[in-house]
Amino acid sequence: MTSSDAHEALKGLRVLIVEDAWQVATGLKQLLEGMGADVAGPVATSADAERLISQRVPDAAVVDIHLLKGDKSYGLIDQLHDRGIRTVVITGYSDVSVKPGKAVAVLQKPFSEELLLAALHRSRTE
């Protein structure tokens, strides 16, 4: 992919980032904006994610499972799915209990830019 292709890869896609690790969240935001996405967040809790969704519904979301203060995002993932928002789950844990069909992809940290991009492209077509 050329640099101009990368800049246009997600043009116009509204993506919510829910991630409590500041470095990961910042890196995701920079990466997605660099690919043309309109990024909401990052936020570090399910409650903050729900607040952003109520203000502007995203097309897709990148959601970590384990959030601040023991908050787990399984309920948020269900809500996103029920609203038709395609979700890419990211996690540092190998045992993840995401219900089948609720996420476009589950990516194990660390994941490559290419895997994330492929998952977000699937979110546009599924």
C-alpha positions as CSV (number, residue, x, y, z in Angstrom):
1,M,0.0,0.0,0.0
2,T,1.4,3.4,-1.0
3,S,1.4,6.2,1.5
4,S,-1.4,8.0,-0.4
5,D,-3.4,4.7,-0.4
6,A,-2.9,4.4,3.4
7,H,-4.1,8.0,3.9
8,E,-7.3,7.2,2.0
9,A,-7.9,3.7,3.3
10,L,-10.5,4.6,5.9
11,K,-11.6,7.9,4.5
12,G,-14.9,9.0,6.0
13,L,-15.2,6.0,8.3
14,R,-16.3,7.2,11.8
15,V,-14.4,5.0,14.4
16,L,-14.8,5.0,18.2
17,I,-11.7,4.0,20.2
18,V,-12.3,2.4,23.6
19,E,-8.9,1.7,25.2
20,D,-7.5,2.4,28.7
21,A,-3.8,2.2,27.9
22,W,-2.9,5.8,27.0
23,Q,0.0,4.8,24.7
24,V,-2.1,2.2,22.8
25,A,-5.1,4.6,22.6
26,T,-2.9,7.5,21.3
27,G,-1.2,5.2,18.7
28,L,-4.5,3.9,17.4
29,K,-5.9,7.4,17.1
30,Q,-2.9,8.6,15.2
31,L,-2.9,5.5,12.9
32,L,-6.6,5.7,12.1
33,E,-6.6,9.5,11.5
34,G,-3.6,9.0,9.3
35,M,-5.7,6.6,7.2
36,G,-8.5,9.1,6.8
37,A,-10.8,7.9,9.6
38,D,-12.9,10.3,11.7
39,V,-12.0,9.2,15.2
40,A,-14.1,9.6,18.3
41,G,-12.2,9.2,21.6
42,P,-10.2,7.5,22.7
43,V,-12.1,6.8,25.9
44,A,-11.1,4.5,28.7
45,T,-14.5,3.3,30.1
46,S,-17.8,1.8,28.8
47,A,-19.7,4.7,30.3
48,D,-17.6,7.3,28.4
49,A,-18.0,5.2,25.2
50,E,-21.8,5.2,25.6
51,R,-21.8,9.0,26.1
52,L,-19.8,9.5,22.9
53,I,-22.2,7.1,21.0
54,S,-25.2,9.1,22.2
55,Q,-23.6,12.3,20.7
56,R,-22.6,10.8,17.4
57,V,-23.1,7.2,16.2
58,P,-19.8,5.7,14.8
59,D,-19.7,3.4,11.8
60,A,-17.2,1.1,13.6
61,A,-15.5,0.7,17.0
62,V,-12.1,-0.6,18.2
63,V,-12.7,-1.8,21.7
64,D,-10.4,-3.3,24.4
65,I,-11.9,-5.9,26.7
66,H,-10.3,-4.9,30.0
67,L,-10.8,-1.2,30.8
68,L,-10.2,1.1,33.7
69,K,-10.9,0.0,37.3
70,G,-11.9,-3.6,36.3
71,D,-14.5,-2.4,33.7
72,K,-15.0,-5.1,31.1
73,S,-16.5,-4.1,27.7
74,Y,-18.6,-7.2,27.0
75,G,-21.9,-5.3,27.6
76,L,-20.6,-2.4,25.5
77,I,-19.8,-4.8,22.6
78,D,-23.3,-6.2,22.8
79,Q,-24.8,-2.7,22.7
80,L,-22.6,-1.8,19.7
81,H,-23.6,-4.9,17.9
82,D,-27.3,-4.3,18.6
83,R,-27.0,-0.8,17.2
84,G,-25.4,-2.1,14.0
85,I,-21.9,-0.7,14.9
86,R,-19.3,-3.1,13.7
87,T,-16.7,-3.8,16.4
88,V,-13.1,-4.9,16.3
89,V,-12.1,-6.2,19.7
90,I,-8.5,-5.9,20.8
91,T,-7.1,-7.6,23.9
92,G,-3.9,-8.6,25.6
93,Y,-5.5,-11.7,27.0
94,S,-5.7,-15.0,25.3
95,D,-9.0,-16.1,26.9
96,V,-11.7,-13.8,25.5
97,S,-15.4,-14.5,25.8
98,V,-16.9,-12.4,23.0
99,K,-20.1,-14.0,21.8
100,P,-20.0,-15.3,18.3
101,G,-21.0,-12.8,15.7
102,K,-20.7,-9.8,18.0
103,A,-17.3,-8.7,16.6
104,V,-15.9,-8.4,13.1
105,A,-12.6,-9.6,14.5
106,V,-10.7,-10.2,17.8
107,L,-7.1,-9.1,17.5
108,Q,-4.5,-10.2,20.0
109,K,-2.2,-7.4,21.2
110,P,0.3,-6.7,19.8
111,F,-1.3,-6.8,16.3
112,S,-0.2,-5.4,13.0
113,E,-1.4,-2.3,11.3
114,E,-2.4,-4.6,8.4
115,L,-4.6,-6.8,10.6
116,L,-6.4,-3.8,12.0
117,L,-6.9,-2.3,8.6
118,A,-8.3,-5.6,7.2
119,A,-10.7,-5.9,10.1
120,L,-11.9,-2.3,9.7
121,H,-12.4,-2.9,5.9
122,R,-14.5,-6.0,6.8
123,S,-16.6,-3.7,9.1
124,R,-17.5,-1.7,6.0
125,T,-18.7,-4.7,4.0
126,E,-20.3,-7.1,6.5
